[in-house]
Amino acid sequence: MPIEFICSTCGAKLRVPDGTGGKNVACPKCQAVSVIPGATSAATPPNDSPSPKQEHSDSPDWGNGFRNPYSFSESSNPYQAPPDFGREDTQGIVATGEIVPTRVYMGQLLRESWNLFKTHYGMLWLVLLLLIGSGFIIGIGMSPLNIAIVFFQQTAPAIALIIMQIGFAFLQNLLMTIPVAGGFACLLSIARTGGFSFNDFLTGFRKFVPCATYNILIWLISALPFTIVMDLAGILGVIPTGRLGIRATDEMIIVFGILIVATYLWLLFSSLRLGWGLYIIADRNVSSAEAFRISWDISRGNALTIFATMLVLGVIFILIAVVTLLIGVILLAPYYHAFFTACYLLMSGQNFQGRKTAIELTEE
């Protein structure tokens, strides 16, 4: 039986799932934090009744108090964060509740992402600046390697040059895992609570191993084929960056043209199906293999919708860029963060509306 109580700040009547007594929760109307009172006597089970955790003991315990986030939880609130890394009260955003693959629609994606964007514009800009700053720092740190590649590109054998370029891209992608995963954690926190802490941004450090493993896996599957084809095309003179002075034949241009299109389409398709793994790892205590499976599941039937929506957004952004001389596009830069965050939350069955939490608000 749900627990009902009155918000002491605004007087709104709140309803929360049974078994959540004693926990802190934010009022969806005024955002004031209240302690949920204990369940009424009618809803309180006898002492010999099993606790919610015991009732669902078939849900495997992951140790340190963690429960499987895909099994039934004692709270149906999908936004409530359980203890993370052994802490009883955490600012982390590892959510409980089921991930339910859900079909999404273009109008829904546009509406919810715009709502998130306009409600938390400043916070989204802050996350974007953190990511830009992190990328700049990583770029500065890797500049000696980039200079070395430029220095050797005229003298190194073709195969050695390809290996160096692929290695550079691999290392850069690996290092960017840390700020990107932290940025995703911040975006999820913004969508659920209206803000984030620096602790959220450190998620990429705390979960570096699964995040890095997933990033490497996806890079090998999605980006590596396209990277190899483009590097070969550039070295052999198929595209106008030839470094060996080779004049490409018509047959080479046709073959590489087909390979470039095919590998790019695969990159696009695999990114739409598997590009949600870092969101999932930042959101849940799962392995990289489990994140791979979940990403594939929640994007099934949604990849084409997301792609079509991205095309529509691309046209809109081009028109805005022309009309405002790029100023409008710069101001809208954080929108894509809001868009992809909304995509993940909606595809995984975690609907949201601005700062609204998962509490069910009822009015008399």
N, C-alpha and C positions, 0 to 999 in steps of 0.2 A: 504494500500500500504506500503510495507516494507521501512524502512529508510536506506539509504546507505550513508556511509561516509568513509573517509580515516583515518587510524590510523596515528597519528602524529609522532609516533616513528619509525615504520618500513615501512609505506606506503602501507600496505595491505588494500585492499578494503573490508569493513565489511558491513554486512547486518543484521539488527535486525528487530523484528516485529514492526508493527505500534503501536503507543500508548506508546512507551517506551522512548520518548524524555525527556531529562533532567536527566536520570538515569545513574549511573556509570556502566561500563561494561569492562571486560578484553578482550584484543585482544587474540584470540586463537593462534596466530602465535608468538607474542613476549611477551604476558602476561602483556603488559602495560595497565594501567587503563585509560580510556577516558570517557568523558561525552558525552552521545548520544545527537546529535543536535536535534532540533525540526523537526517535519515532514515538508516536502515540502508543498508549498501552494496547490498543486494539491491533496495532501493527507490529508490536514487539513479540518476537517468538519466545516460547518457553526456554528456560535455561538449558534443557537437554536437547534443544533443537540445534542442528548443525549450523554453523556460521555460514555466510555466503561463500566464504572461501572453501569450507568443508563440503558444502553442497555441490560444488563444482570441482571436486578434487580430481576429476578426470582431465582437467586442464593442467598440463605439466608445469611444475614450478621450475623456473629458470635459476633459482638460487638467489640469495640476498634479498628475498622478499618479492622478486619479480614474478609476474604471472604472464602467461602467453597472451600478447595483446590481441591475438586473433580469436581467442576463445571468449566465452561469456565472462564478463567482469561484474563485480559486485555493484558497480555504478554503470549506468547506461550513458553517462555523460562522455561523449567521445573526445571532449577537449580537456578533461581533467588530467593533470600530470601526476603520475605515481612517483614513489621514491626513485631517484636516479643516482647511480653510482654510490649507493649506500647512504644517501642523505635522506632524512625524514621530510625535510621541507626544501624543495628545489625550485629553481627558476627555469629548469629544463623543460622541454616541451614533448617529452616522450609520452604519447597519449595512450590511454586505454580505450577499450571498445573495439568493435569489429571494423575491419576495412571491408567495405561492401562495394565491389565493382558496380558502377552506376553509369548508365548512358547519359551523356550530356548533349546539349543542343546549342547552336550558335547564339541564339538570342539570350539564353541563360548565361553562357560564358561572357558575352559582352556586358550584360546587365550586372552580374556579380563582380566582374573584374573592375568595371567602372565604379561601382559602389565602393569597393575596397580602395581603389585609387584616390577617389575624391575625399574619402573619409580619413585616410591616413597618408596624405600627400607628403607631409614633412618627414614622417618616419621612413617612408619609402625612399625619399631622396637621401636620407642619412645612410641607409643600407647601401644604396648605389655608390655613394661617396666612399664608404668603407671598402667596397669591392674594387673601385677604381684605384684607390690608394694602395691596396694590397697588391693589385696587378702591377702598379708602377714600381713598387718596391721589388717585387719578384723580377720584373723586367730589368731593373738596374743591376740586380745581383747576377743575372744571366747574361748581361751584355758582353763580358769577356768571351764567353763561348760563341756568341753571335759574331763578334769581330773575328774570331779565329776561323769560323766557317767562311766568312766573306774573304778572308785572306787566302785560304786554301782552295777556293772554288775554281780558280784558273789553273791550278797545278795538280790537284788531287785527282786520282782515278775516279771514274764515274761512280763505281760501286761504293767507294769510300765516302764520296760526297753525299750519296743517298743515305748511307748509314749515319753520317754526322747530322744531316738534316732531320732524319727520323728520330734520332736520339735526342736532339734539341727539343723537338716538338713533344716527345714523350716526357722529358724531364719538366718542361714548362707546364704541361697538362697535369702532371703529378703534383707539383708544388701548388698549383691553383686549386687543387682539391680542398685545401685547408680553408681559404677564405670563402670559396663557393659553398661548401657544406655549412659553414657558419652563417653565411648570408641567407641560405635557405631556412635555417633554424630561426633566424631573426624574422624572416617574412612570415613564417607560420605563426610565430608568437604575435606579430602585429595583427594578423588576420583573426586570431582568437582572443587576444586580450587588449589590443589597441596600442601595444608598445613592446619593447624588448630590452634586454639588459646586455651588458658586455659579456656576461656569462653565456648567453645564447650564441654570441659570435664565436666563442671558444669551442663550440661543438665540433668544429673541424679538427681541432687538436685532440679532444677527448675520443673522438671516433675516427681517428685518422686511418687506422688499419682497415676497417670495413669500407670506409669511403674511398681510400686509395685503391684497394683491391677492386672495388666496383668500377672506379674510373678507368683503371688499366684494362679491365675486361671489356668495357664498352668501347674504349679507344681502339683496342685490337679488333673488335668486331665491326665497329662502325667507321671509324676515321682512317685506320691504317690503309685499307685498300685504296681509298681516294688519295691519300697522301703519297703513296708509292707511285700511282699512275701520274699524278701531277708532277712529281719530282722527275720521273723518267721523261715525261713530255717536255719539261723545261730543259733538261740536260741534252736531249736529243734534238732540240730545235723545233719541236712540233708546235710549241707556243713560243712567242717572241721573248724568251729569256735564255736562249741556247748559250751554253757556256763552252761547248766543245767545237764550235764552228761547223757543226754538221748541218747540212741542208736536208730537211725532211722531205721524203718522197710523198706523192699524193696518197699512195697506199698507207704509209705510216700515219698521215694526217687523218684518214678515214678510220683506221683501226683505233687510234688514240682518241678520236672524237667519240666513238662508240663507248670505249672504256671509261672516258671521263663522265659521260652522261649516265652510264650504268652505275658506276661507283658513287656518283653524287646522289642519284635516286635512292640507292641503298643506304647511304649516309642519312638522308632525310627520313626515310621510312624507319630505320632502326632507331634514330633519335626520337621520333614520335612515340615509338613503342617502348624503348628502354631508357629514355632520358629522364625518367622520374625516380630513378633509384636513389640518388643523393637526397632528394626530398624524403623518401621513405626511411632511409637510414637516419637522417637528422630527426625524423619524427618518431621512429620506433626503435626498440632494441632488437634489431634483426641483423643477420649476416648478409654479406654481399650476395650470396646465392639466393637467399630468400627475397632480398630486394629485387633481384633480377626477375624472379617469378611473379612477384606482386606487381611490378611495373608492367610486365607483359599482360597480366590479367586485367588490371584496371584500364589499360589503354585499348583493350580489345573492343572494337566497334566505335571507338572514340577518336582514333588517329586521323581519319579523314575529316571529321568534324573540326578538329583542332586545326588541321592544315587549311581547310577552307576559311575558317575564322581568321587565321593568320594572313591569308591572302587579302581578305576584306580589310583587315587592319593595315596591311601594307599599302593598299590603295588610298585609304583614308590619310595615312601619315604622309604619303607623297603629296596629296592635295594640300594638306596643312603646311608642308614644307614650302611648296610653291607660293601659297598665299601669304605666308608669314615670313618668307625669306629665312627658313630654317629655325627661326626663334621658337615657333610653336612646337616643333619636334623636340627641341632641347628641353622645353618645359614639360613635355610629355614623356621624357626619357624613362622615368620610373614605371611607366604604365605596363611595360612588358613584364616587369617583376610581379606586378599585381595580377596580370593575366595568367602567367604560368602557375602562380600560387593558387589562384582560383581554380584553374584546371585540375591541379592535383587534389585539392580538397573536395571538389565536386565529383571527380571521377572515383574517389575513394569513399564516397557516401558521406562526407563530412560537410554538410551544407552550412553556410554561414551568412550572416547579414551584418556587415559593419562590425561594430564592437559587441554585438550580441553573443552571449555565451550559449552553451547548450542547455541552460536551465529553461524550463517551460514556464513562461510567464502567463498567468491567468488573471483576468479581471473579474471581479464580482459583477 
